[in-house]
Amino acid sequence: MPRFRPAEHIRHRADFERAYETGARLSGRRMTLFVKANGDDHARLGIAATRKIGGAVVRNRAKRLARELFRHLKPDTGLDIVIVPRREFADAPYLDLERELSELINRAIRRHESAIAGTRRVRSPRSDTSV
């Protein structure tokens, strides 16, 4: 199973701001996504879980879920993906989150080729809907 390596973290404010300003922005029911090509050969993840979604316990759960989703749906090419979870994110079933993130990344790749040129789509999540 693929790991979430330190090189796959977005840590610097400038990288977050670059994704916000020039990346593709897509909104879903449980999260907003900013996607930008990064010029590397691997994808990176940033998570912006603010106090709007809840206290420290809720924010940390949202961040753990986002990292796990990224680990399973990681694109093969160089993208910076910033996830901004909403309140519903931490309480949603994992498979719903996986499906939504996959759809948002694929929609970003289809619609915003200028921001994320040359990127292949991520695989679809499991079709098993039982939890």
C-alpha positions as CSV (number, residue, x, y, z in Angstrom):
1,M,0.0,0.0,0.0
2,P,1.4,3.4,-0.9
3,R,2.6,5.6,1.9
4,F,2.2,9.3,2.5
5,R,5.8,10.4,2.3
6,P,7.3,13.8,3.6
7,A,8.0,14.9,0.0
8,E,4.2,14.6,-0.7
9,H,3.3,17.2,1.9
10,I,2.6,20.8,1.0
11,R,4.1,22.7,3.9
12,H,4.9,26.3,2.8
13,R,2.4,29.1,2.7
14,A,3.6,30.2,-0.8
15,D,2.7,26.7,-2.2
16,F,-0.8,27.0,-0.6
17,E,-1.2,30.5,-2.0
18,R,-0.1,29.4,-5.5
19,A,-2.7,26.7,-5.5
20,Y,-5.4,29.1,-4.3
21,E,-4.5,31.9,-6.8
22,T,-3.7,30.0,-10.0
23,G,-5.1,26.5,-9.5
24,A,-8.4,25.0,-10.5
25,R,-11.0,25.4,-7.7
26,L,-13.8,22.8,-7.4
27,S,-16.4,22.5,-4.8
28,G,-18.2,19.4,-3.6
29,R,-20.7,18.8,-0.9
30,R,-18.1,18.0,1.8
31,M,-14.9,19.7,0.6
32,T,-13.4,22.3,-1.7
33,L,-10.4,21.4,-3.8
34,F,-7.6,23.5,-5.3
35,V,-5.6,21.6,-7.9
36,K,-2.4,23.0,-9.6
37,A,0.4,21.4,-11.6
38,N,3.6,21.4,-9.6
39,G,6.2,20.4,-12.2
40,D,7.4,17.4,-10.1
41,D,6.9,13.8,-10.8
42,H,4.7,13.2,-7.8
43,A,1.5,14.6,-6.3
44,R,1.5,16.6,-3.1
45,L,-1.2,17.3,-0.6
46,G,-2.1,20.3,1.6
47,I,-4.9,20.4,4.0
48,A,-6.5,23.6,5.3
49,A,-8.8,22.6,8.1
50,T,-9.8,25.8,9.9
51,R,-11.7,26.3,13.1
52,K,-14.9,26.8,11.1
53,I,-15.3,23.0,10.9
54,G,-14.9,22.4,14.7
55,G,-12.5,22.0,17.5
56,A,-9.1,20.4,17.5
57,V,-10.5,16.8,17.6
58,V,-12.7,17.4,14.5
59,R,-10.0,19.2,12.6
60,N,-7.5,16.4,13.3
61,R,-10.0,13.7,12.3
62,A,-10.6,15.7,9.0
63,K,-6.9,15.9,8.4
64,R,-6.4,12.1,9.0
65,L,-9.2,11.3,6.7
66,A,-7.9,13.6,4.0
67,R,-4.4,12.0,4.2
68,E,-5.9,8.6,3.9
69,L,-8.0,9.6,0.9
70,F,-5.0,11.1,-0.8
71,R,-3.0,7.9,-0.1
72,H,-5.6,5.8,-1.9
73,L,-6.4,8.2,-4.8
74,K,-2.9,9.7,-5.4
75,P,-2.5,10.8,-9.0
76,D,0.5,9.5,-10.9
77,T,1.7,12.9,-12.0
78,G,2.8,16.1,-10.4
79,L,-0.2,17.9,-8.9
80,D,-0.5,20.1,-5.8
81,I,-3.9,19.3,-4.2
82,V,-5.2,21.4,-1.4
83,I,-8.3,20.1,0.4
84,V,-10.4,22.4,2.4
85,P,-12.8,20.2,4.4
86,R,-16.3,21.4,5.4
87,R,-18.2,20.5,8.5
88,E,-19.8,17.5,6.9
89,F,-16.4,16.1,6.0
90,A,-15.4,14.5,9.4
91,D,-18.8,12.7,9.9
92,A,-19.3,11.4,6.3
93,P,-18.8,7.8,5.4
94,Y,-15.3,7.1,4.0
95,L,-16.6,5.6,0.7
96,D,-18.6,8.8,0.1
97,L,-15.5,10.9,0.7
98,E,-13.5,8.7,-1.6
99,R,-16.0,9.0,-4.3
100,E,-16.3,12.7,-4.0
101,L,-12.6,13.3,-4.0
102,S,-12.1,11.1,-7.0
103,E,-14.8,12.9,-8.9
104,L,-13.4,16.4,-8.0
105,I,-9.9,15.4,-9.1
106,N,-11.1,14.0,-12.4
107,R,-13.3,17.0,-13.0
108,A,-10.3,19.3,-12.4
109,I,-8.2,17.3,-14.8
110,R,-10.9,17.4,-17.5
111,R,-11.9,21.0,-17.2
112,H,-8.8,22.9,-16.3
113,E,-6.0,21.5,-18.5
114,S,-4.3,24.9,-18.5
115,A,-3.8,24.7,-14.7
116,I,-3.0,21.0,-14.6
117,A,-1.7,20.2,-18.0
118,G,-0.7,16.6,-18.9
119,T,-2.3,14.9,-16.0
120,R,-3.9,11.4,-16.1
121,R,-7.2,10.8,-14.3
122,V,-7.2,9.0,-10.9
123,R,-8.8,5.6,-10.6
124,S,-12.4,5.4,-9.6
125,P,-13.0,4.4,-6.0
126,R,-14.5,1.0,-5.0
127,S,-18.0,0.6,-6.2
128,D,-18.9,-1.2,-2.9
129,T,-21.5,1.0,-1.2
130,S,-22.1,-1.0,1.9
131,V,-20.3,0.1,5.0
